[in-house]
Amino acid sequence: MSILNKIKWVLGILMIFVLIIATNLIDRNNFLRVRNSVTSIYEDRLVVKDIIYEIARYIQEKELAMVRKDSTFYKDRAMVIDDKIQNLILRYQETKLTKEEAKVFGELKGNLVELEAQEAKFVESGKTQEELLQSSIDDINENLYDLSQIQLSEGNRQMNISKKAVDTVELFTQLEIYVLIVLAILIQIIVIYDPKKSEER
């Protein structure tokens, strides 16, 4: 095998090698985007949706106790619920928050502090002054609704990121096939073509 033929083979193999590495790196990047997006949908959206639901349930229990003027609730159950809500808030803080979500979440924390203060005043007043307490509950319910809507829009955004990454992988897979066919034909031409024989003719 002449040096020219060896160079042809090396160049042909190098072209395939470079193509495979380049497409592998692109595919790897897209798969990382899909994985991060799916993880984010679960950890930062579905888990948070459950936390929001749990907090809403506890707030509903507080509202029911206010309407019933339930003395037993304010003696025994209120502090237990406050602790559970606080634990849920701590879990929520550990997730990735968007800018808008962080703003609403901050308002929620402030409104929860206000709710505890209004509950204390409600009990001190002999359970007669419920307007401010109801207003605090309404504010919290609004915060929870807003946070719930944010989860939907963020989950949708993450799904779109995944879809784009998967579409890109499919596109590059198609391109790889076409480029490999073209390269195979080029390598065959390079290897089979012998300039000495063409000169003899």
C-alpha positions, 0 to 999 in steps of 0.5 A: 500500500503506497503512502498516498493510499495510507493517507487516504485511509487515515483521512477517511477514518479521521473524517468519520471519527470527527463526525461521530465525536461531534454528533455525540457531544451535541446529543449528550448536551441535548439529553442533559437538557431533557434530563434536567427539565424532567428533574425540574418538573418533578422536584420543583413543580410536582412536589411544590404542587403537593406542598401548596395543596397541603398548605391549602388544606390546613388553611381551610381547616383554620377557616372552618375553625374560625367559622365554627368558633371552635375553642378546642381547635385554638387550644390544641390543634392550631399550634400543630397545624402552624408547625406543619405549615412551617415545615412545608414552607421550609420544604418549599424554600429548598426548591428552585424558585422563579423570580415571580414565584419568589415574590409571591412566596415571600408574600405568602410567608408574610401573610402566614405570620399575619394570620397567626397574629390575627388568630391570637387577636380573634381568640382574645376578642372572644371569637367576635372579631373575625373580619381581619382573620378572614381577610388574612385567610383570603390573602393566603388563599390568593397567594396559594392560587397564584403559586399554583398557576406559576407551577402550571406555567413553569411545568409547561415551559420545562416541557417545551424545553424537553420537546425542543431538545428531543426535536433537536436530537431527532434532527441531528440523528437524521443529519448524521445518517445523511452525512455518514452516507455521503462520507461513505461514498466519498471514502469509497471514491478516495480509496478506489480512485487511483490517479496512476490508472487515470493517467495511463488511460 
